[in-house]
Amino acid sequence: MQLIDGKATAQVIRDEIKAEVDYIVSNGHRPPHLAAILVGHDGGSETYVAYKIKDCEEVGFRSSLIRFEDHLKEENLLKKIEDLNQDPDLDGFIVQLPLPAHINEQLVIEAINPKKDVDGFHPENVGRTVLGLPSFISATPFGITELFRRYHIETSGKLCVIVGRSNIVGRPMSILMSQKSMNATVTVAHSGTEHLESLCASADILIAALGSPGFVKAHMVKEGAVVIDVGTTRVPSADTKSGFRLKGDVVFEEVAPKCSYITPVPGGVGPMTRVSLLSNTLLAAKGNITQ
Ligand code: NAP
């Protein structure tokens, strides 16, 4: 069994990005610039945005944090997005989700200029991804494909089962895995799937993205399979300062001995998600996404 070290891989990619930023700046250009809009004070969102700002600093990007209170009116958020869409000094921005219930998330996503949509959530980017055209690919599926590429894991001709069909993980992952470049045969499972355990046990590549801690057990995994654990659920823990720890969708201890490759939680997919946002921002800054 080989552990897929997302933390170390993400560090390698950050170093590559930093080298590109140094080159851009040494040629007299401004560094890439990412902005994040944060509405309210949700603990998880605060943490994720703080990581994004820290990541930007590490690779030499400029970053901006735009904060609003919970009671922000939807029209004011849309107005801010329009300003950012027009700002020539800004390459990309994200609106941290979830938003307060009175704000229509889909409307907000669709208001973002697709050329600055470095989260890859805009329908134009999703559609272009489906068609195999240059696009911003949402960070988690993008990060997982990088792991396959950098660990030289064979995906062509393999049966890939993805558990979860969300718009940010399962569905885009299924699109990428079925493209010619990855060339896998893909089945997408969800809460309505029958015989899920035996389906998982048939997979050469099993991607668990359902958000149910410890769901995938040893009997659901084929000998020699590649297992990617996307799940990150906060569970109470007396051993950490924060009072919680992250738990994956896979029971690592019993599944790992059966695998050819497996990602841990934490330290697997999470760091790759973070670094993929930087990769998308660099692409935006270089004008590499042509729409
Ligand atoms: P989501 O929007 O809640 O989607 C979960 C999907 O799993 C849904 O399609 C759901 O089916 C399916 N599902 C739930 N329970 C199931 C069950 N018992 N059997 C079969 N399918 C089941 O979640 P998400 O945003 O995709 O996130 C999934 C997990 O990944 C979460 O733990 C999240 O925290 C984590 N995550 C991690 C990263 C990272 O960087 N590591 C990034 C994003 C998300 P239905 O469609 O039928 O409801």
Residues whose N, C-alpha, C, O or C-beta is under 5 A from the ligand:
A	BS01	NAP	T140 V163 G164 R165 S166 V169 G170 A189 H190 S191 G192 A209 L210 G211 V230 G231 T232 T233 V269 G270 T273
